[in-house]
Amino acid sequence: MTALLEVTGLGKRFGGFVALESIDLEVQQGERLGLIGPNGSGKSTLVNCICGTLRNESGKVRFAEEALDGLSAHERTRRGLARSFQLPRPFASLSLAENIRIPILYTVNARATGHLSRAAIDARCLELLGQVGLAAKAERRPRDLTQIEMRKLELARAMAAEPKLLIADEAMAGLSHAEVDEIIALLIRLNAEGVTVIMIEHIMRAVMEFSQRLAVLVAGRKIADGPPQDVVRDPEVVRAYLGE
Amino acid sequence: MRTGTFLIAAALVGLAIVVLTRIFFTNEYFFFAAYVVLQYIVLSTAWNILGGYTGYINFGTGAFFAIGAYSSAVLHKLPALLKTFDILIPAVPLPVMIVVGGIVSGIVGLGTGYLTLRLRGVFFSIATLALAVVVQTLITNWDFVGGARGAYVLRPRVAPLIGGEYVQYLFLLMLGMCVIVLATARAIERSALGYGFAAIRDDEAAAEASGVPTLRLKLIATTLSGGFMGMAGAPLPYYVTYLDPTSGFSLNYAVNAIAMPLIGGTGSWLGPVVGAVLVGGLQEYLRVTISSAVNVLVAGVLMVAFVIAAPQGIVGLFQRKR
């Protein structure tokens, strides 16, 4: 297997604060990676650097054997790198179906492969909303949704870009037990279809159930990376979460 | 309705307006007033392409409008200038001036966009306000176009092509521009471009993450918006016959171009039309019945009332609630 995503020596500062310090991370094609760490450890910053929302000062990001450095966020999304936001950021003035339509228009239809017709896009929007249980609300606006439904919309919008790699940034925070199972099943199904998934999550049950491999960030450094069962027993990880 | 069909329908409506006005209005004043209303339809629709669709509030409408007007003034004086160098060219026809004015303003729009679109929200608005001041200062100090004195632009006594009063010709051209601008705005709304604009308006980071090339789309919006404003301004020298910086850069254009879409509704192409007809018509009516200074007050009061009572504008009131 070749690495789909290769992060080497990635560093990011905010003024004098070092948010990320020489992070190395490899994600294999088809893998399910869990990324955990205490609040403020730099998980979302790492995602933002990988996806081009933030610019990293040092280090390199390679995706599908192509250097991403200098590419803007939308160019990375078109190359198959999709993410959901930790705090849902829906397009508030558009209906749910239109929210899904935008990534389809600007990624799937912008790629050389296949151009969807208007009707095909409509069908695809409903299909994606159906996968997260929002098909009945396709014509509603995001303001009519609950927080939980917004997270599902966020995920559906990321899926609409038909990514090779999907980064789900705390897609499950605040969800009920049954809903967490639903999202896990959805992500595993996507993964089975060939999408590589990085899951950032605080809900350990979900992380353990989902991940094939677990990476741990603490204070901007990666302190562990390996099989989930080993990582959670790692003394350094335990210390980071529970203290001495 | 497809864009082509809409364009034909809009052209037919325009033609009907022309025929009806020629039958019912022999009064020249009607054309003077109607020209202003049509000009505001073009201006507010142009403003709405940037302000309503992408959410970037432009306070510099006056600058783009005046660039169009002054590019016409330059073209008007060009044959006389070249004659001193023994180069003879015929007088430039007004439709060509409109195209040139649109292109010049569009280029300025592109440049402005490139320099300012890294600014967001109110900071972008302040930058456009600064643009208006800079352009006005430049033109006030440019002697060839009259500088602070202004310049007389003598228009032909008889309109070309149609005959009759020249103002009817101006009215006709402005009506044609309305059709073009409205068809463009409506086509944008229903295209991928329109969805991209809406995504930018709602959340730029999320738009980027969804694959929307936000910078390129914003540049398209500023170019189109600036270009149409310039087109609206190009016939101005022939309308006022005396162009000076105060009339070209009047604050009224900037205020009305914002007030009209807000009152009519920024969400669709129809909003600026409704706003321009209502506010523009009311202003022209009050100008002759009460006072010529009251028109700015009208825009201000209506804008405040609508922002409080109907933030979605008149069109928003009639759209079904989703």
Interface residues (C-beta under 8 A of the other chain):
Chain A: C51 G52 T53 S72 A73 H74 E75 T77 R78 A82 R83 F85 R89 P90 F91 A92 S93 L94 S95 E98 R101 I102 P103 L105 Y106 T107 N109 A110 E139 R140 R141 R157 A158 A160 A161
Chain B: A192 Y195 G196 A198 A199 R201 D202 D203 A205 A206 A207 E208 A209 S210 G211 V212 P213 T214 L215 G267 R322
